[in-house]
């Protein structure tokens, strides 16, 4: 009986260890969907013209720590002439998006994803950070920008956000200079009458240096929050954010925050130690139960 009990116990322990290992592997390895989402910048609607030639010109090249030219001139949604420096002079991190307002599909999804992430944050545009949305179509003007701003402020539903989320338009020279500085490459397809482009939200420091890129159309609020805290040099956020930044680091290739290897190793060691303690506890409990059974058998107790 004792040998059968031991064999059953150790069989259970091996199965438990294997199951825990699988759970840890699943928790720390991104799914194929996640890898596909972050592997490359998602493209806009595929042009119907010479698509291969057009798409060769489309990309987002991360220019981390590159200085945004803050003297570039644009017009805000009211038609007022502004310089980018105006939005970086407030000492706050800046979320930057390049879209065009009459885009038939992708740009609206970028803005929808951004406003959804902003809604999930306890930070508010205009208080803890600024948002600058720039049209890369020089044909678009302030009236269209004003309509877009009205639409997204209505969705955002945050008091004071009208002073913190800016929708800009500009001439081709300013647009091209900004796009080149942030590594945003797009192309016009004459046949489809559309721009081919990728999508991302970029975060910059109050001094105008690029610090983070988030690809796609769905932006994790946790990653965006940590990016804003990091870009602000800890001037916004809580002690919990500081702890998370200690445990996580920004992975430029993935466009997200990932646990540092030291944290993973520590978690692995703690998991193994906890499993070993659990197995030792079960073994001691089993041994005590066997001793009780043997005592009962020796005095003629129940089998």
C-alpha positions as CSV (number, residue, x, y, z in Angstrom):
1,X,0.0,0.0,0.0
2,X,2.8,2.4,0.9
3,X,4.6,1.8,-2.5
4,X,1.3,2.4,-4.4
5,X,0.7,5.6,-2.4
6,X,4.2,6.9,-3.1
7,X,3.9,6.1,-6.8
8,X,0.5,7.9,-7.1
9,X,1.9,10.9,-5.2
10,X,5.0,11.3,-7.3
11,X,2.9,10.8,-10.5
12,X,0.6,13.6,-9.4
13,X,3.6,15.9,-8.5
14,X,5.1,15.3,-12.0
15,X,1.8,16.1,-13.7
16,X,1.4,19.2,-11.5
17,X,4.9,20.5,-12.3
18,X,4.3,19.9,-16.0
19,X,1.0,21.8,-15.9
20,X,2.5,24.7,-14.0
21,X,5.3,24.9,-16.5
22,X,2.9,25.1,-19.4
23,X,0.9,27.8,-17.7
24,X,4.1,29.9,-17.1
25,X,5.1,29.4,-20.7
26,X,1.7,30.5,-22.0
27,X,1.8,33.5,-19.7
28,X,5.2,34.8,-20.8
29,X,5.1,33.9,-24.5
30,X,3.0,36.2,-26.7
31,X,0.4,34.5,-28.8
32,X,0.7,34.3,-32.6
33,X,-2.0,37.0,-32.8
34,X,0.0,39.4,-30.6
35,X,3.2,38.7,-32.5
36,X,1.4,39.4,-35.8
37,X,0.0,42.6,-34.4
38,X,3.4,44.0,-33.4
39,X,5.6,42.5,-36.1
40,X,5.2,45.3,-38.5
41,X,3.2,48.5,-38.9
42,X,-0.2,47.7,-40.3
43,X,-0.9,49.2,-43.7
44,X,-3.8,51.3,-44.9
45,X,-6.2,50.3,-47.7
46,X,-4.1,48.7,-50.5
47,X,-4.0,51.1,-53.5
48,X,-5.5,49.7,-56.7
49,X,-2.8,51.2,-58.9
50,X,0.8,50.1,-59.1
51,X,0.6,48.7,-55.6
52,X,4.1,47.2,-55.3
53,X,5.8,50.4,-56.3
54,X,3.5,52.5,-53.9
55,X,3.9,50.2,-51.0
56,X,7.7,50.2,-51.3
57,X,7.5,53.8,-50.2
58,X,5.4,53.1,-47.1
59,X,6.9,52.5,-43.7
60,X,7.4,53.7,-40.2
61,X,11.1,53.8,-39.1
62,X,11.5,54.3,-35.4
63,X,13.6,57.4,-34.8
64,X,13.9,57.0,-31.0
65,X,15.5,60.0,-29.2
66,X,15.3,62.0,-32.5
67,X,14.4,65.7,-32.0
68,X,11.1,66.8,-33.5
69,X,11.6,70.1,-35.3
70,X,9.5,72.3,-33.0
71,X,9.8,75.4,-35.1
72,X,7.5,73.9,-37.8
73,X,4.5,75.9,-38.6
74,X,0.9,74.5,-38.9
75,X,-2.7,75.7,-38.4
76,X,-4.9,74.5,-35.6
77,X,-8.5,73.7,-35.9
78,X,-9.5,77.3,-35.6
79,X,-7.2,78.4,-38.4
80,X,-4.7,80.0,-36.1
81,X,-1.1,79.8,-37.2
82,X,0.9,77.7,-34.6
83,X,4.3,76.2,-34.1
84,X,4.8,72.7,-32.7
85,X,6.8,74.3,-29.9
86,X,3.6,75.7,-28.4
87,X,2.4,72.1,-27.5
88,X,5.8,71.1,-26.0
89,X,6.3,74.3,-23.9
90,X,3.8,73.1,-21.2
91,X,6.3,70.6,-19.7
92,X,4.1,67.6,-20.5
93,X,4.7,64.5,-22.6
94,X,3.0,64.5,-26.0
95,X,1.1,61.8,-27.9
96,X,1.6,62.4,-31.6
97,X,-0.5,60.9,-34.5
98,X,-0.1,61.4,-38.3
99,X,-3.3,60.7,-40.1
100,X,-5.4,62.4,-42.8
101,X,-8.9,63.4,-41.9
102,X,-10.7,62.1,-45.1
103,X,-9.0,58.7,-45.0
104,X,-11.7,56.1,-45.9
105,X,-10.7,53.6,-43.3
106,X,-7.4,53.3,-41.4
107,X,-7.0,56.8,-39.9
108,X,-10.4,56.7,-38.3
109,X,-9.4,53.3,-36.7
110,X,-6.2,54.9,-35.4
111,X,-8.2,57.7,-33.8
112,X,-10.8,55.3,-32.5
113,X,-8.1,53.2,-30.9
114,X,-6.4,56.2,-29.5
115,X,-9.5,57.7,-27.9
116,X,-10.4,54.3,-26.5
117,X,-6.9,54.1,-24.8
118,X,-7.2,57.7,-23.6
119,X,-10.6,56.9,-22.0
120,X,-9.0,54.0,-20.1
121,X,-6.3,56.2,-18.5
122,X,-6.7,58.1,-15.3
123,X,-4.6,60.9,-17.0
124,X,-6.5,63.5,-19.0
125,X,-5.4,65.2,-22.2
126,X,-4.7,68.8,-21.3
127,X,-3.7,68.0,-17.7
128,X,-1.1,65.3,-17.6
129,X,-0.3,65.1,-21.3
130,X,-0.9,66.7,-24.7
131,X,-2.2,65.1,-27.9
132,X,-1.2,66.4,-31.3
133,X,-2.9,65.0,-34.4
134,X,-1.5,66.2,-37.7
135,X,-3.0,65.7,-41.1
136,X,-0.4,64.7,-43.7
137,X,-2.7,65.7,-46.6
138,X,-1.8,69.4,-47.4
139,X,-5.2,69.8,-49.2
140,X,-7.0,69.5,-45.8
141,X,-7.8,72.6,-43.9
142,X,-8.9,73.9,-40.5
143,X,-12.7,73.3,-41.1
144,X,-12.2,69.6,-41.5
145,X,-9.8,69.5,-38.6
146,X,-12.4,71.3,-36.4
147,X,-15.1,68.7,-37.3
148,X,-12.7,65.8,-36.4
149,X,-11.9,67.5,-33.1
150,X,-15.6,67.9,-32.3
151,X,-16.2,64.2,-33.1
152,X,-13.4,62.9,-30.9
153,X,-13.9,65.2,-28.0
154,X,-17.5,64.1,-27.9
155,X,-16.3,60.5,-27.7
156,X,-13.6,61.3,-25.2
157,X,-15.9,63.0,-22.7
158,X,-13.2,64.5,-20.5
159,X,-13.6,68.0,-19.1
160,X,-10.8,70.4,-20.3
161,X,-9.7,68.1,-23.1
162,X,-10.5,70.7,-25.7
163,X,-7.4,72.5,-24.5
164,X,-5.2,69.4,-24.7
165,X,-6.1,67.6,-27.9
166,X,-5.1,69.5,-31.0
167,X,-5.9,68.8,-34.7
168,X,-3.5,70.5,-37.1
169,X,-3.2,71.0,-40.8
170,X,-0.3,72.4,-42.7
171,X,1.5,72.9,-46.0
172,X,3.5,70.2,-47.8
173,X,6.9,71.5,-46.6
174,X,6.0,71.4,-42.9
175,X,4.2,68.0,-43.2
176,X,7.2,66.4,-45.0
177,X,9.7,67.8,-42.4
178,X,7.6,66.4,-39.5
179,X,7.1,63.0,-41.3
180,X,10.8,62.7,-42.0
181,X,11.7,63.5,-38.4
182,X,9.5,60.8,-37.0
183,X,10.2,58.2,-39.7
184,X,6.6,58.2,-41.1
185,X,6.7,57.4,-44.8
186,X,3.5,57.4,-46.9
187,X,2.7,57.6,-50.6
188,X,-0.1,58.9,-52.8
189,X,-1.7,56.4,-55.3
190,X,-3.1,58.3,-58.2
191,X,-5.3,55.6,-59.5
192,X,-7.1,54.9,-56.2
193,X,-6.9,58.5,-55.1
194,X,-5.8,57.4,-51.7
195,X,-2.8,57.6,-49.5
196,X,-1.0,54.4,-48.6
197,X,0.4,54.6,-45.1
198,X,1.0,52.7,-41.9
199,X,-0.4,53.5,-38.5
200,X,1.1,54.3,-35.1
201,X,0.9,56.5,-32.0
202,X,4.2,58.1,-31.0
203,X,5.1,59.5,-27.6
204,X,7.5,62.4,-27.2
205,X,9.1,64.0,-24.2
206,X,8.3,67.6,-23.2
207,X,11.5,68.6,-25.0
208,X,10.3,67.1,-28.2
209,X,12.4,63.9,-28.4
210,X,10.7,60.7,-29.6
211,X,10.6,58.1,-26.9
212,X,8.0,55.4,-27.8
213,X,6.2,54.0,-30.9
214,X,3.0,52.0,-30.7
215,X,1.9,50.3,-33.9
216,X,-1.5,49.3,-35.1
217,X,-4.9,50.5,-34.3
218,X,-5.4,49.1,-30.8
219,X,-3.2,50.6,-28.1
220,X,-2.9,48.9,-24.7
221,X,-3.7,51.6,-22.0
222,X,-1.0,50.1,-19.7
223,X,1.7,50.5,-22.3
224,X,0.5,54.0,-23.2
225,X,0.4,55.0,-19.5
226,X,3.9,53.7,-18.8
227,X,5.2,55.5,-22.0
228,X,3.7,58.8,-20.8
229,X,5.1,58.4,-17.3
230,X,8.6,57.5,-18.7
231,X,8.5,60.4,-21.2
232,X,7.6,62.8,-18.4
233,X,10.7,61.6,-16.4
234,X,8.4,60.7,-13.6
235,X,6.6,64.0,-13.3
236,X,3.3,62.3,-13.7
237,X,2.0,59.0,-12.4
238,X,2.1,57.3,-9.1
239,X,4.7,55.2,-7.1
240,X,3.1,52.1,-8.6
241,X,4.0,53.4,-12.1
242,X,7.6,53.9,-10.9
243,X,7.6,50.3,-9.7
244,X,6.2,49.0,-13.0
245,X,8.8,50.9,-14.9
246,X,11.4,49.2,-12.8
247,X,9.9,45.8,-13.6
248,X,9.2,46.5,-17.3
249,X,11.1,48.0,-20.1
250,X,10.1,49.4,-23.5
251,X,10.8,46.9,-26.3
252,X,11.1,49.0,-29.5
253,X,11.0,46.0,-31.8
254,X,7.6,44.9,-30.3
255,X,6.3,48.4,-29.7
256,X,5.2,47.6,-26.1
257,X,6.5,47.2,-22.6
258,X,7.8,43.7,-21.6
259,X,9.0,42.3,-18.2
260,X,12.7,42.6,-17.7
261,X,14.6,39.3,-17.6
262,X,15.5,39.7,-14.0
263,X,11.8,39.9,-13.1
264,X,11.1,36.8,-15.1
265,X,14.0,34.9,-13.5
266,X,12.8,35.9,-10.0
267,X,9.3,34.9,-10.8
268,X,10.6,31.6,-12.1
269,X,12.6,30.9,-9.0
270,X,9.7,31.8,-6.7
271,X,7.4,29.6,-8.7
272,X,9.8,26.6,-8.5
273,X,10.4,27.3,-4.8
274,X,6.6,27.5,-4.2
275,X,6.0,24.2,-6.1
276,X,8.8,22.5,-4.1
277,X,7.3,23.7,-0.8
278,X,3.9,22.4,-1.9
279,X,5.3,19.0,-2.8
280,X,7.2,18.8,0.5
281,X,4.0,19.7,2.3
282,X,2.0,17.0,0.5
283,X,4.8,14.4,1.2
284,X,4.8,15.1,4.9
285,X,1.0,15.0,5.1
286,X,1.0,11.7,3.2
287,X,3.7,10.3,5.6
288,X,1.7,11.3,8.7
289,X,-1.4,9.6,7.2
290,X,0.6,6.4,6.6
291,X,1.8,6.4,10.2
292,X,-1.7,6.8,11.5
293,X,-2.9,3.9,9.3
294,X,0.0,1.7,10.5
295,X,-0.8,2.5,14.1
296,X,-4.5,1.6,13.6
297,X,-3.5,-1.7,11.9
298,X,-1.1,-2.6,14.7
299,X,-3.9,-2.3,17.3
300,X,-6.5,-4.0,15.2
301,X,-8.2,-0.8,14.1
302,X,-10.1,-0.3,10.8
303,X,-8.3,-1.3,7.6
